Amino acid sequence: MSNSLVLDPDLPEAHRRAMAARPELLPPPPDRPAWRGRTFADVLTALALSALWGFLPLVPALARRGRPRLPLVAAALLQAALLAVWAGRGFPAFFLACLAAQGVAAVVLLALAGESPAAEYGRRHRGRYVHASMLEPLDAALLDRTVDATETVLNSPIDRDGLLDGIANRVTLPRQAWEIAQTLTELTRLRREQGSARAGRVTDRIGEVLATQEEALTVATRALARRISALEEYARRTEEAEAVYAEWRTLQDLAEDGEAYRELLSRTVRDQLAAGEVGELAERARDLEESLRDSVEQARLAGLTLVTREG
């Protein structure tokens, strides 16, 4: 199942990061879980692991023997020993300290258990994100294409290094992706309404209305697909420019070492030959720089066309 996710650009950045990091947790169940998602098993686990914390000074030597279950067994034995001392001999200071540490550890572990922040933010911001699982298959596929194209541009070195100047990709592309995602949500809603209507009794008049609505959905889907294709064209041009950019940077690095190569060659051949051999690298870099300018310009034009079309 696709985990494509588009978030409202106006969401708090910390919430966006948390939700984007765990898209598989979205959308969360509509109702807030009891105990913030904590279960009786979480309580038992916290109590068991806290015994390790309470008696931690005694356990590491056992744990280093390479037996994964040994620390848990040791914790159980130590817990039993604590209970035995509690029942028969009072409360020695050492065991009281261990019991206090265990109580604190149990509270901390239980606090860390439960519902993920991503799911909590997803419930709080319902309606301000679109996950592929929320859409019909056709619309989910279009969302996947939108996310892939957007990430291709935003993760590109030529965008990071500012070569696509004049296009505010970090602002423009997330907003365009969000607009597309909202439209896909509406298309899915209408498709499901159509499916429900067709599941009932369809008279001739109802059939005519449904046919008209279906045609409208088809036209709207095609128009949105063209918008996504323009975004993909921008991503393709960006990838082409990125490949040239990587080659150009490599040649630039090689050309910067020209003096060292010139000195090396001059030791064995004429200075003129040495200069020619090394100068070839710089010439290649210059030629490639021209190709890079052309590729970046093509990508910029594709991006500007996309922005102008949507503006």
N, C-alpha and C positions, 0 to 999 in steps of 0.2 A: 504494500500500500504506500502511496506517495505521501511524503511528509512536507510537501510544499506549503509554505505559509507566507501570507502577506499581511503586514501589520499597518494600522493607521499611523502615518508618520508623526502625528501629533501626540502619540502616547508618550509617557515619561520614558526617557532613555533607559533607565535601570529596568523598568518593566519590559521594554522591548527586548533588551538583551536576555533577560531570564526566559521569556516566552520563546524567543528564537533559538535558544540553546536546547530546549526540550519540546520541539513541535509535536512529538508523539503524544504528549499529555494534553493536547488541545484537540477538540473542545472538551472541557471537563464535564463531569455530571452536572446537570442544572442545579441540583440542590446541594447546599453545603453539607459535607459529611459530618456526622456526629463526632465529637472529640477531635475536631479538625483532622479527621482521617485516621486517628490512632485506633488501634484494635487491642483486644486482650492479648494477642500474640506479641504486640509491641511491648506491652507491660512486662510480660514474662521475659522477653529478650533483654529488656533494660535491666531487670533484676539480676538475670544471669550474668550479663556482661559487667554489671557494676561490682559484682563480687571480685572480678579480676582487678578492677581499679582499687577496691578497698584493700586487697591483699597484694597489690602489685609488687612490693619489694620481695615477696616470697616466690613469685611465679616466673620471672624471666629465665631463671636457671632451668626450669622445666621446659619452658617454651623453646629454648635453643636446641633442644634435642631433635628437632625436625619432625615432631609428631603433631599435626594440626589439631587433633582433638585433645591433646594432653592438657593445654591450658584450661579448657572448659571443665575437664574432669577434675583438675586441680582446684578450680574455683568451687566446684560442687563439694569437694572434700573439705576445703577450707570453710565453706559456709556451714557444713555440718559440724565442723570443729567449733565454730563460733557459737552455734546453737547449743552444743554440748557444754561449753564453758558457761554460757548464759544460764543453762538449766541447773548446773551442778556446782559451780564455783564462784558465782558472782560475776562482776564486771571488771576484769583487769584493765588497766589504762590502755594497754596496747590494743586490745580487742575493741574497747570503746572508740579509740581513734579510727580503727579500721571500719567499724560500723558507721561512723560519721562520714568517712570518705565514701563508703559504699552508698549511703543515702544521697549524698550530693551527686555522685556519678549517675545514680538511677534517675534522678530528676533531670539532669542534663541530657542523658540519652533519650529519655521520653520526650523532652522538649524538641529534640532534633528529629524525632520520628513524625509520622503523619503526612499530611498533604504537602506536595511539592509547591514551592512559591509560584512556579509556572502555571500550575493548575489553578491556584488561588487568583493570580492575576487574570487568567483566562476567564474565570467566572466573573470577576469584577469588571472586566472590559468586554464582556460579551457584546457582539455587534460591532466591535472595532478591530476585528481581525477576521481573516478568511483562511480556513484550512482546507486542503484538498478533500478531506473526508466529509466535509459539509456539502460538497457539490455533487451533481450528477456526473457520470464518467466523462461525457463530452466536455463539460465545463471544467472538470478537474484537469483534463489533458491540456486545455488552454491555459489554466493557471500554472501548470508545470512549465509550459513554454515561456510564459511571462517571467516566472522566477528565474529560470535558467538564463534567459537573455539579460535580465537585469543584473544578476550576479556576475555574468561574464564581463560586463562593462565595469562594474564597481570594483571588481577584483583585479582589473587589468593594471599592469605597471604604467602604461601610458596615461591612464587617468590619474593614478596615484602621483605620478611625477609631473602632472600639470600640462601634458602635451595637448590635451583636449580642451584648451582654454576657450572660454566663451560659452561653455556648456556646464551649467551647475549640476553635474550628474548626481551628486550626493543629495541634492534637494529635488531635482526634477524627476529622476527615475523612480524613487520610492513613491512619489505622489502619483505618477502615471500608473505604476503597478497597483496602487491602492484603488484608483479609479476603475481599472480593468477588473480587479477582484470584486468590487462592489457591483459592477455590471453583471459579472458571472453569477454572483449570488442571486440577483434578480432573475436572471435567465433560469437558474435552477428552480427557484420558487415557482415560476410560471410553468416550467416543464412538469413539475410535480402536480400542480393544479390541473394541468391538461391530463396527466395520467389518471388522477382521481376521477375527473369528469368522464373519461373514456371507460373507466371501470364500471360506471353505472349504465343506465338505459340511455342509449344515444338515438334520438329521433333524427329525422331528416334536417330539421331546423338546427338542432344542437350540433349535428355533424357539420353543417355549413359554417357555423360560428367557430367550431373547433378547427376546421380546415383553414379559415382565415387567420385565426390566432397562430396556428402552426406555421403558416407562411411568414407571418410577422416575426416569429421566433427565428426562423431560418435566415431571413434578411438581416436581423440584428446580430445573429451569430456570425454571419459572413463579414459584416462590417467590423465587428470586434476582432475577428481573425485577421483582417487586413491591418488593423492597428498593431496587433501582436507581431505580424510579419514585418512591419516597419521597424519595430523594436529589435527583432531578430536580425534584420539587415544591419542595423547599427552595431549589434554585437559581433556579427561576422566581420564587418569592416574593422572593428576594433581588434579582433583577433589577428587579422592580417597585418595590421600596423604593429601589433605587439610582437609578431615574429620578426619583422624587419628591425624593430627597435632592439630586440635582444641581440640580433646579429651585429647591429651597429655598435652597441655598447661593448661587445666583445672585441671588435676591431679597434675601437677607441682605446680600450685597455692595452691591446697589443701595440698600438701606435705610441702610446705613452712610454713603452719600454724601448722605443727606437734607439735612444742614445746608447743603451747597454748593448744592443745588437750591433750598432755601428762600430762601437769600440771593439767588439769581439771580431767582427769581420775585417776591420782594418788591420788587425794583427796578422792576418793571413793573406789578404788580397789587397788590391789597390783601393784607395779611399773612394774613388769614383764608383767602383763596383759596390763597395759597401753602402754608400749613400743610395745607390739605385735600388739595392735589395730591400733596404729598410724603408725607403721612400714609397715603395710599392704598397706597403701596409697603409700608409696615410692616404694614398690615392684611392685605395679600395674603400677606406672609411669615408672619404669625401663623396665617392660615387654612391655608396650606400646611404649616406646622409640625404642625398637628393631623393632616393627611393623612399626613405623614411618620411621625408616631408610630404611626398605625394600620397603615401599610405595614410598618414595622420590626417591630411587634408580631406581625403575621401571619407574617413571615419567621422571627422568633424561635420562634413556636409550632411552625412547620413543622420547624425545627431541633431543638427540644426533643423533639418527637414522634419524630423520627428517632433521636435519642440514646436516648430511653426505650425505643423498640421494640427497639433493638439491645442495650440493657443488660440 
